[in-house]
Amino acid sequence: MTPEEEFAEALRVRRKAAGLSLGELSRLVNYSKSYLSRVENGTRMPGPALARECDTVLHAEGELLGLLPDRPARSVPAGPPVRPGRPGRRRGRGPSGAAPAPDGTSGISRTPGASRTSGGEFDQLIRRGDARHLLGDMYEAGRLYLAAYRAAEGDDLARAHAVVRCARRWSDPGQVDRDLIARIDECLKTLAGREDLPAVELRLRLTAHRAKKLTMGVGDDTAVPGAEPGTSVDRARGVLRELRDRLPGIGAETHCEVLTECRWALYDFAPAAELLALSAELRDVAVRSRSMYFIGEALVALAIDQLRVGRVTAADATVRRHREHAAHRHSTLAHWQQGTLDALMNLWQGEFAAAEEWILGESRTIAETMERDLAVPADTLSQTCLGQAYWLRHEQGRMAELFDSPLMAGVRRRDYFPVWRAGLALALCETGRHDQAADQILAFAADTGGFTRFPPSGWALPTAAVLAQACAELAVRDVRVGELLPYVPPLRALLDGHPGELVLAGWPTVLLGPAARFSGLLALVAGEPETALGHLRRAVRLAQHSPAQMTRLRLDEARARLRSDSAAVRAGAPGLARTALGTAEELGMATVARHCREFLRLPATGP
């Protein structure tokens, strides 16, 4: 792709994302429509004046200006004169003359020691890679970053900078990028022992990325031998300690990068409250740094951590702030992330029609397009789409439709990821395949030491929650409960360790409900109704603003009350079931409504 074509594509994508016609952009930047058309067709390269105007109007944060080839400074733009009108606003350039990069930095010019290649081929490749990354084209970004890495042979700092950029790209969930780990290790070796600030900052960033990337392996088949996910925890905590010891001398971008990657490295092992403190710090540093990339990372991280600790109202405000950020960036990927967050909140609030419109409509279209065009790793978006579609059908009581659709093949194909093994068991339960569900749970237990090899948090929590719900369904049907009971204690221990949290699946995909609810379900499976009632009452405090969750909790409590030794406690069960039935019918939760009628021994209604 020529520089003209690269600029043309970036401008076209930005303009369309902003919802502007070519004529409307022409009026805003004060250039003729015919000239802009030639620029968008890749037959003319604009001058700095037009690139700056387009950057400003399209909120491109220096991306378009950064795509211009290096050239001597000009006092007038290449192309036709600007029509009379308001003067174009000018954006400043970085300290060494480099155009600002899309993430708010000034590209490699902010990495002292890399000046040998800065301003030449290396600088151009990094800026072009940043532009592709901003647009969500991560494969092309990776290709450009690797080209920059090769162009910087002999310059350890520049090569490390290119590898950091490579590490920012999304990876397939549950998989370790071994090639990237090897490049990180190579760069860390060349920087070992250096105490100059550029080398120290790059070493911190690379080590943080390495810790995070190693945690992507979620099982023996996907982990790197000798560097299992848990081994990265100490490394991440060590990087955070070194970061704090070296503040305030460390730059804001390095501060943001280390916080971002170390938080993810700790995600499966540290308490949610600890991660919330890191994401709040990340938000504050990102805002001060004015980095659009890290502001986006911080807002998503903060929303995730607020949801996990049960601060749903605060998370909703963060999601609204991310909506503004996504609109400002005009990025397809940022728009997809925002739609995913909105769908998550819609599912939580029982607004299934609104959720379905996104989940089975635009979300799938965007994901399929980006994956077909090799813009992002194939599983990154599709697993999120699949997870939201799965939970939507679960909430609606339409799981049978999942088995009759291509989505079920996606569930089975991803059983290397633990939550999908649990999800398959629950889907089998909800479609009447109870013995198959029990077989699935028992096989899963055999492969994981009876569920004792899970980490204490992160992906383990939604996996345990879905397994708890599947076990509870089997217990209600009295299907092979004796075989399942030996595996209930480790699941209970995991869930009981998070009594004040909501269970979040994905990064983020869906809120499954309070951990206390699933603890209550397992207590009921174990024959402890009073303990179950205590857990369920704690769960209500976290779920009282979610109609769908409250419907399930009322039915759960009715079942637990019915098994109590107290006649007074048992007497309240029918009223809870009737209340749950009314809400389930109102929300369209067919399976829950059917279970309520079975509990109340009412005749079935509808088809």
ZINOR-V487331 format. One record per residue. N is the residue number from 1. RES is the residue in three letters. PSI is psi in whole degrees, 0 to 359 (999 if undefined). OMEGA is omega in degrees with one decimal (none if undefined). BURIAL is 1 if it has 24 or more other ideal C-beta (glycine too) atoms within 12 Angstrom, else 0. Layout:
N;RES;PSI;OMEGA;BURIAL
N;RES;PSI;OMEGA;BURIAL
This chain:
1;MET;129;179.8;0
2;THR;162;176.5;0
3;PRO;323;178.2;1
4;GLU;316;179.6;0
5;GLU;324;178.9;0
6;GLU;314;179.0;1
7;PHE;318;-178.1;1
8;ALA;315;-178.6;1
9;GLU;316;-179.7;1
10;ALA;319;179.4;1
11;LEU;316;-178.6;1
12;ARG;315;179.7;1
13;VAL;316;179.7;1
14;ARG;315;-177.8;1
15;ARG;315;-178.8;1
16;LYS;322;177.7;0
17;ALA;329;178.0;1
18;ALA;354;178.7;1
19;GLY;29;-177.7;0
20;LEU;140;170.2;1
21;SER;167;178.6;0
22;LEU;323;178.3;1
23;GLY;320;178.8;0
24;GLU;319;176.8;0
25;LEU;322;179.1;1
26;SER;316;-180.0;1
27;ARG;324;-176.6;0
28;LEU;323;-177.7;1
29;VAL;353;175.5;1
30;ASN;36;173.4;1
31;TYR;157;-177.0;1
32;SER;149;179.4;0
33;LYS;322;-178.4;0
34;SER;321;179.4;0
35;TYR;318;177.3;1
36;LEU;324;178.3;1
37;SER;318;178.3;1
38;ARG;324;177.2;1
39;VAL;315;-179.2;1
40;GLU;336;177.5;1
41;ASN;355;177.7;0
42;GLY;15;-179.6;0
43;THR;348;177.0;0
44;ARG;139;172.2;1
45;MET;123;-178.2;1
46;PRO;165;173.1;1
47;GLY;175;-178.6;1
48;PRO;326;-176.9;1
49;ALA;312;179.4;1
50;LEU;320;179.6;1
51;ALA;319;178.6;1
52;ARG;318;179.2;1
53;GLU;316;178.8;1
54;CYS;321;175.7;1
55;ASP;315;-176.8;1
56;THR;310;-176.0;1
57;VAL;322;-175.8;1
58;LEU;8;178.5;1
59;HIS;46;-174.2;1
60;ALA;357;174.3;1
61;GLU;40;176.4;1
62;GLY;358;-177.3;1
63;GLU;311;-175.0;1
64;LEU;318;178.0;1
65;LEU;325;-179.4;1
66;GLY;344;179.7;1
67;LEU;353;178.1;1
68;LEU;139;174.8;1
69;PRO;151;175.0;1
70;ASP;135;179.7;1
71;ARG;160;176.0;0
72;PRO;148;-179.5;0
73;ALA;142;178.5;0
74;ARG;153;177.5;0
75;SER;343;179.2;0
76;VAL;152;180.0;0
77;PRO;154;172.0;1
78;ALA;138;-180.0;1
79;GLY;188;-175.5;1
80;PRO;154;179.5;0
81;PRO;154;176.5;0
82;VAL;136;178.0;1
83;ARG;154;177.0;0
84;PRO;142;-179.5;0
85;GLY;200;-176.7;0
86;ARG;143;179.2;0
87;PRO;145;177.9;0
88;GLY;142;175.2;1
89;ARG;144;-177.5;0
90;ARG;139;177.0;0
91;ARG;139;179.5;1
92;GLY;162;178.2;0
93;ARG;165;-177.1;1
94;GLY;172;-174.4;1
95;PRO;335;177.8;0
96;SER;18;177.4;0
97;GLY;358;-179.9;0
98;ALA;146;178.3;1
99;ALA;143;179.0;1
100;PRO;138;176.7;1
101;ALA;161;-175.0;1
102;PRO;337;-177.3;1
103;ASP;9;176.6;1
104;GLY;354;176.8;1
105;THR;181;174.9;1
106;SER;42;177.5;1
107;GLY;212;-175.0;1
108;ILE;344;179.9;1
109;SER;343;177.7;1
110;ARG;1;178.8;1
111;THR;92;-178.7;1
112;PRO;146;-179.8;0
113;GLY;345;-179.7;1
114;ALA;15;-172.3;1
115;SER;341;-179.8;1
116;ARG;324;179.6;0
117;THR;344;-177.1;1
118;SER;137;179.7;1
119;GLY;350;178.8;1
120;GLY;215;-177.0;1
121;GLU;318;-178.2;1
122;PHE;311;-178.3;1
123;ASP;319;179.2;1
124;GLN;318;-178.9;1
125;LEU;319;178.2;1
126;ILE;315;-179.1;1
127;ARG;319;178.3;1
128;ARG;322;176.2;1
129;GLY;319;177.4;1
130;ASP;320;179.9;1
131;ALA;317;179.1;1
132;ARG;321;178.8;1
133;HIS;317;179.8;1
134;LEU;324;-179.6;1
135;LEU;355;179.4;1
136;GLY;6;179.7;1
137;ASP;81;-169.5;1
138;MET;329;177.4;1
139;TYR;314;178.6;1
140;GLU;321;175.9;1
141;ALA;315;179.8;1
142;GLY;321;178.5;1
143;ARG;317;179.8;1
144;LEU;321;178.4;1
145;TYR;321;177.9;1
146;LEU;324;175.5;1
147;ALA;320;176.6;1
148;ALA;320;178.5;1
149;TYR;316;179.7;1
150;ARG;324;-179.3;0
151;ALA;337;-176.0;1
152;ALA;20;-178.9;1
153;GLU;131;-177.9;0
154;GLY;349;178.6;0
155;ASP;98;-173.8;1
156;ASP;320;-178.4;1
157;LEU;315;-178.8;1
158;ALA;319;179.3;1
159;ARG;319;178.2;1
160;ALA;322;177.9;1
161;HIS;317;179.0;1
162;ALA;322;179.5;1
163;VAL;323;174.9;1
164;VAL;316;179.0;1
165;ARG;318;177.1;1
166;CYS;320;-175.8;1
167;ALA;339;179.5;1
168;ARG;340;-177.7;1
169;ARG;152;178.4;1
170;TRP;148;174.6;1
171;SER;159;174.6;1
172;ASP;134;179.3;1
173;PRO;136;175.3;1
174;GLY;5;-177.0;1
175;GLN;145;177.6;1
176;VAL;131;177.2;1
177;ASP;94;-175.1;1
178;ARG;326;177.8;0
179;ASP;318;179.5;0
180;LEU;317;178.3;1
181;ILE;319;179.9;1
182;ALA;319;178.9;0
183;ARG;321;177.0;1
184;ILE;314;-179.5;1
185;ASP;321;178.6;1
186;GLU;316;-179.8;0
187;CYS;319;178.6;1
188;LEU;324;178.9;1
189;LYS;319;-178.9;0
190;THR;335;-178.4;1
191;LEU;355;-176.3;1
192;ALA;134;176.0;0
193;GLY;349;179.6;0
194;ARG;137;-178.5;0
195;GLU;6;173.0;0
196;ASP;145;-171.4;0
197;LEU;315;179.4;0
198;PRO;317;179.9;1
199;ALA;320;179.3;1
200;VAL;314;-178.6;1
201;GLU;317;179.1;1
202;LEU;324;178.3;1
203;ARG;318;177.3;1
204;LEU;315;-177.0;1
205;ARG;316;-179.8;1
206;LEU;319;-179.9;1
207;THR;321;178.0;1
208;ALA;316;178.0;1
209;HIS;320;-179.9;1
210;ARG;317;179.2;1
211;ALA;316;-179.0;1
212;LYS;314;-175.9;1
213;LYS;326;179.4;1
214;LEU;332;-180.0;1
215;THR;355;178.5;1
216;MET;336;175.9;1
217;GLY;126;-174.5;1
218;VAL;10;179.5;1
219;GLY;175;-177.9;1
220;ASP;328;-176.8;0
221;ASP;336;-175.2;0
222;THR;348;-179.4;1
223;ALA;160;174.5;1
224;VAL;121;-177.9;1
225;PRO;132;-179.5;0
226;GLY;356;179.2;0
227;ALA;55;-179.2;1
228;GLU;162;-175.4;1
229;PRO;318;-176.6;1
230;GLY;336;-179.0;1
231;THR;345;-179.0;0
232;SER;347;-176.1;1
233;VAL;311;179.9;1
234;ASP;322;178.8;0
235;ARG;317;179.7;1
236;ALA;316;179.2;1
237;ARG;324;178.1;1
238;GLY;319;178.1;1
239;VAL;319;178.1;1
240;LEU;320;178.3;1
241;ARG;316;179.7;0
242;GLU;320;176.9;1
243;LEU;310;-176.4;1
244;ARG;326;177.7;0
245;ASP;331;-175.5;0
246;ARG;353;175.5;0
247;LEU;148;5.4;0
248;PRO;14;-177.0;0
249;GLY;341;-178.8;0
250;ILE;139;-179.4;1
251;GLY;159;-175.8;1
252;ALA;323;-178.2;1
253;GLU;318;176.9;1
254;THR;319;177.4;1
255;HIS;312;179.5;1
256;CYS;316;-175.4;1
257;GLU;317;-179.5;1
258;VAL;317;177.9;1
259;LEU;315;-178.3;1
260;THR;307;-173.3;1
261;GLU;322;179.6;1
262;CYS;324;176.8;1
263;ARG;315;178.1;1
264;TRP;324;178.1;1
265;ALA;328;-178.9;1
266;LEU;355;-168.3;1
267;TYR;320;-176.6;1
268;ASP;358;-170.4;1
269;PHE;338;-176.4;1
270;ALA;154;177.0;1
271;PRO;149;-179.1;1
272;ALA;325;-179.8;1
273;ALA;323;177.7;0
274;GLU;319;179.1;1
275;LEU;327;177.6;1
276;LEU;321;177.7;1
277;ALA;321;178.7;0
278;LEU;318;-178.4;1
279;SER;327;176.2;1
280;ALA;320;176.5;1
281;GLU;318;179.3;1
282;LEU;316;178.8;1
283;ARG;313;-176.2;1
284;ASP;317;-180.0;0
285;VAL;321;-179.9;1
286;ALA;319;179.2;1
287;VAL;317;179.3;0
288;ARG;327;-178.3;0
289;SER;343;-177.1;1
290;ARG;25;179.2;0
291;SER;115;178.9;1
292;MET;323;179.3;1
293;TYR;310;-175.4;1
294;PHE;334;173.3;1
295;ILE;316;177.2;1
296;GLY;315;178.2;1
297;GLU;318;-176.8;1
298;ALA;319;-177.7;1
299;LEU;319;177.4;1
300;VAL;314;179.6;1
301;ALA;317;-178.5;1
302;LEU;317;177.9;1
303;ALA;317;178.7;1
304;ILE;310;-175.1;1
305;ASP;326;175.3;1
306;GLN;319;177.4;1
307;LEU;316;-175.8;1
308;ARG;326;179.6;1
309;VAL;6;174.8;1
310;GLY;10;179.5;1
311;ARG;70;-173.4;1
312;VAL;321;179.7;1
313;THR;316;177.4;0
314;ALA;320;178.5;0
315;ALA;322;178.6;1
316;ASP;320;177.1;1
317;ALA;322;177.7;0
318;THR;321;177.0;1
319;VAL;320;177.2;1
320;ARG;321;178.0;0
321;ARG;322;177.8;1
322;HIS;327;177.8;1
323;ARG;318;177.1;1
324;GLU;318;179.6;0
325;HIS;315;-179.2;1
326;ALA;319;178.8;1
327;ALA;324;-179.0;0
328;HIS;325;-176.3;1
329;ARG;334;-176.6;1
330;HIS;43;-179.9;1
331;SER;134;178.4;1
332;THR;320;-179.0;1
333;LEU;319;177.4;1
334;ALA;322;176.7;1
335;HIS;318;178.7;1
336;TRP;317;178.0;1
337;GLN;319;180.0;1
338;GLN;316;178.1;1
339;GLY;322;178.1;1
340;THR;317;177.2;1
341;LEU;317;179.5;1
342;ASP;318;179.2;1
343;ALA;321;176.1;1
344;LEU;314;-179.7;1
345;MET;323;177.9;1
346;ASN;318;177.7;1
347;LEU;317;179.8;1
348;TRP;322;-176.5;1
349;GLN;2;178.5;1
350;GLY;17;179.7;1
351;GLU;72;-169.8;1
352;PHE;327;-179.9;1
353;ALA;316;178.9;0
354;ALA;320;178.9;0
355;ALA;317;-177.2;1
356;GLU;323;180.0;1
357;GLU;320;179.1;0
358;TRP;311;-170.7;1
359;ILE;314;-177.1;1
360;LEU;4;-179.8;1
361;GLY;259;-171.6;0
362;GLU;323;-179.1;0
363;SER;312;-179.4;1
364;ARG;323;179.5;1
365;THR;314;179.4;0
366;ILE;313;-177.8;1
367;ALA;314;-178.8;1
368;GLU;321;-179.8;0
369;THR;313;-177.5;0
370;MET;323;179.6;1
371;GLU;324;176.7;1
372;ARG;322;-179.9;0
373;ASP;5;-178.6;0
374;LEU;40;178.8;0
375;ALA;324;-178.3;1
376;VAL;160;175.5;1
377;PRO;140;-166.8;1
378;ALA;330;-174.2;1
379;ASP;351;-172.3;1
380;THR;310;-179.5;1
381;LEU;322;-172.7;1
382;SER;326;178.3;1
383;GLN;324;177.0;1
384;THR;315;177.4;1
385;CYS;316;-179.6;1
386;LEU;318;179.9;1
387;GLY;318;-179.8;1
388;GLN;322;177.3;1
389;ALA;319;178.1;1
390;TYR;310;-175.6;1
391;TRP;327;175.7;1
392;LEU;311;179.9;1
393;ARG;325;175.4;1
394;HIS;312;-178.8;1
395;GLU;324;-179.0;1
396;GLN;350;-176.2;1
397;GLY;32;-177.3;1
398;ARG;37;-176.7;1
399;MET;332;179.0;1
400;ALA;327;178.7;0
401;GLU;330;178.8;1
402;LEU;319;-179.9;1
403;PHE;335;-178.7;0
404;ASP;8;-177.1;0
405;SER;165;177.6;0
406;PRO;345;-178.8;0
407;LEU;324;-178.1;1
408;MET;325;176.2;1
409;ALA;324;177.5;0
410;GLY;323;177.9;1
411;VAL;312;-177.6;1
412;ARG;325;-176.0;0
413;ARG;341;-176.0;0
414;ARG;28;-176.4;1
415;ASP;359;169.9;1
416;TYR;340;178.8;1
417;PHE;119;-168.3;1
418;PRO;321;-175.0;1
419;VAL;332;179.1;1
420;TRP;332;173.0;1
421;ARG;318;176.7;1
422;ALA;319;-179.7;1
423;GLY;323;177.7;1
424;LEU;319;178.6;1
425;ALA;317;180.0;1
426;LEU;320;178.5;1
427;ALA;321;177.1;1
428;LEU;319;176.9;1
429;CYS;313;-172.0;1
430;GLU;352;176.7;1
431;THR;19;173.4;1
432;GLY;8;179.3;0
433;ARG;63;-168.6;1
434;HIS;318;179.4;1
435;ASP;322;176.9;0
436;GLN;323;177.9;1
437;ALA;315;178.4;1
438;ALA;318;177.3;1
439;ASP;318;-178.9;1
440;GLN;316;-179.2;1
441;ILE;317;-178.2;1
442;LEU;322;176.8;1
443;ALA;320;178.0;0
444;PHE;315;179.2;1
445;ALA;318;-178.8;1
446;ALA;328;-178.0;0
447;ASP;347;-174.1;0
448;THR;26;179.4;1
449;GLY;40;-178.4;0
450;GLY;35;179.9;1
451;PHE;27;178.7;1
452;THR;356;-177.4;0
453;ARG;15;177.8;1
454;PHE;147;170.2;1
455;PRO;168;-174.9;1
456;PRO;352;-175.9;1
457;SER;202;175.9;1
458;GLY;229;-174.2;1
459;TRP;338;-178.7;1
460;ALA;327;-175.3;1
461;LEU;309;176.5;1
462;PRO;328;177.3;1
463;THR;313;179.0;1
464;ALA;323;-179.0;1
465;ALA;316;-179.8;1
466;VAL;321;175.8;1
467;LEU;320;178.5;1
468;ALA;317;-179.8;1
469;GLN;322;178.0;1
470;ALA;316;178.2;1
471;CYS;320;179.8;1
472;ALA;320;178.1;1
473;GLU;319;178.4;1
474;LEU;324;179.3;1
475;ALA;321;177.6;1
476;VAL;323;-179.5;1
477;ARG;358;-179.5;1
478;ASP;48;-179.0;0
479;VAL;108;170.2;1
480;ARG;37;-178.1;1
481;VAL;321;-179.6;1
482;GLY;325;178.2;0
483;GLU;331;-176.6;0
484;LEU;333;-172.5;1
485;LEU;322;-179.4;1
486;PRO;340;-176.5;0
487;TYR;0;178.8;1
488;VAL;318;-177.3;1
489;PRO;314;179.6;1
490;PRO;326;176.3;1
491;LEU;320;177.2;1
492;ARG;316;-178.9;1
493;ALA;319;179.3;0
494;LEU;311;-177.5;1
495;LEU;323;-180.0;1
496;ASP;340;178.2;1
497;GLY;359;-177.8;1
498;HIS;54;-171.1;1
499;PRO;334;-177.5;1
500;GLY;17;-174.6;1
501;GLU;157;166.7;1
502;LEU;145;-179.1;1
503;VAL;119;179.9;1
504;LEU;127;175.3;1
505;ALA;141;179.9;1
506;GLY;187;-173.3;1
507;TRP;59;-7.1;1
508;PRO;156;178.2;1
509;THR;297;178.6;1
510;VAL;151;169.6;1
511;LEU;119;-178.2;1
512;LEU;337;-179.2;1
513;GLY;179;179.6;1
514;PRO;140;175.4;1
515;ALA;327;-179.6;1
516;ALA;329;177.9;1
517;ARG;316;-177.9;1
518;PHE;328;171.2;1
519;SER;319;179.0;1
520;GLY;320;178.8;1
521;LEU;318;-179.8;1
522;LEU;326;175.5;1
523;ALA;323;178.8;1
524;LEU;321;175.9;1
525;VAL;323;-178.7;1
526;ALA;0;178.1;1
527;GLY;31;-179.1;0
528;GLU;75;-174.3;1
529;PRO;323;-179.2;1
530;GLU;319;175.7;0
531;THR;319;178.9;1
532;ALA;317;-179.4;1
533;LEU;321;177.8;1
534;GLY;315;178.0;0
535;HIS;317;-176.6;1
536;LEU;325;177.9;1
537;ARG;324;175.6;1
538;ARG;324;-179.6;1
539;ALA;325;-178.7;1
540;VAL;323;-178.4;1
541;ARG;332;179.6;0
542;LEU;338;-171.2;1
543;ALA;7;-170.8;1
544;GLN;344;177.4;0
545;HIS;8;178.9;0
546;SER;104;-179.2;1
547;PRO;320;-178.4;1
548;ALA;316;179.1;1
549;GLN;319;180.0;1
550;MET;327;176.8;1
551;THR;312;179.3;1
552;ARG;319;-178.5;1
553;LEU;323;178.5;1
554;ARG;320;176.8;1
555;LEU;318;177.0;1
556;ASP;314;-178.6;1
557;GLU;322;177.9;1
558;ALA;318;178.9;1
559;ARG;320;179.3;1
560;ALA;318;179.0;1
561;ARG;321;-176.6;1
562;LEU;338;-179.3;1
563;ARG;5;180.0;1
564;SER;153;175.4;1
565;ASP;346;-176.7;0
566;SER;125;178.4;0
567;ALA;324;-179.7;0
568;ALA;321;178.3;0
569;VAL;316;179.8;0
570;ARG;329;-175.8;0
571;ALA;335;-178.8;0
572;GLY;353;-174.9;0
573;ALA;311;-177.3;1
574;PRO;322;-179.8;1
575;GLY;319;177.5;0
576;LEU;319;-179.6;1
577;ALA;322;178.8;1
578;ARG;319;177.3;0
579;THR;317;178.8;1
580;ALA;320;-179.9;1
581;LEU;315;-179.2;1
582;GLY;315;-179.6;0
583;THR;321;179.6;1
584;ALA;318;178.1;1
585;GLU;321;179.4;1
586;GLU;320;-176.9;0
587;LEU;346;-177.6;1
588;GLY;33;178.3;1
589;MET;85;-167.9;1
590;ALA;317;-177.6;1
591;THR;317;178.5;1
592;VAL;318;178.1;1
593;ALA;318;178.7;1
594;ARG;319;178.4;1
595;HIS;324;177.1;1
596;CYS;317;179.2;1
597;ARG;321;177.2;1
598;GLU;318;179.2;0
599;PHE;317;-178.7;1
600;LEU;358;-177.3;1
601;ARG;46;177.1;0
602;LEU;153;178.8;0
603;PRO;150;177.1;0
604;ALA;150;177.3;0
605;THR;157;176.5;0
606;GLY;190;-176.6;0
607;PRO;999;none;0
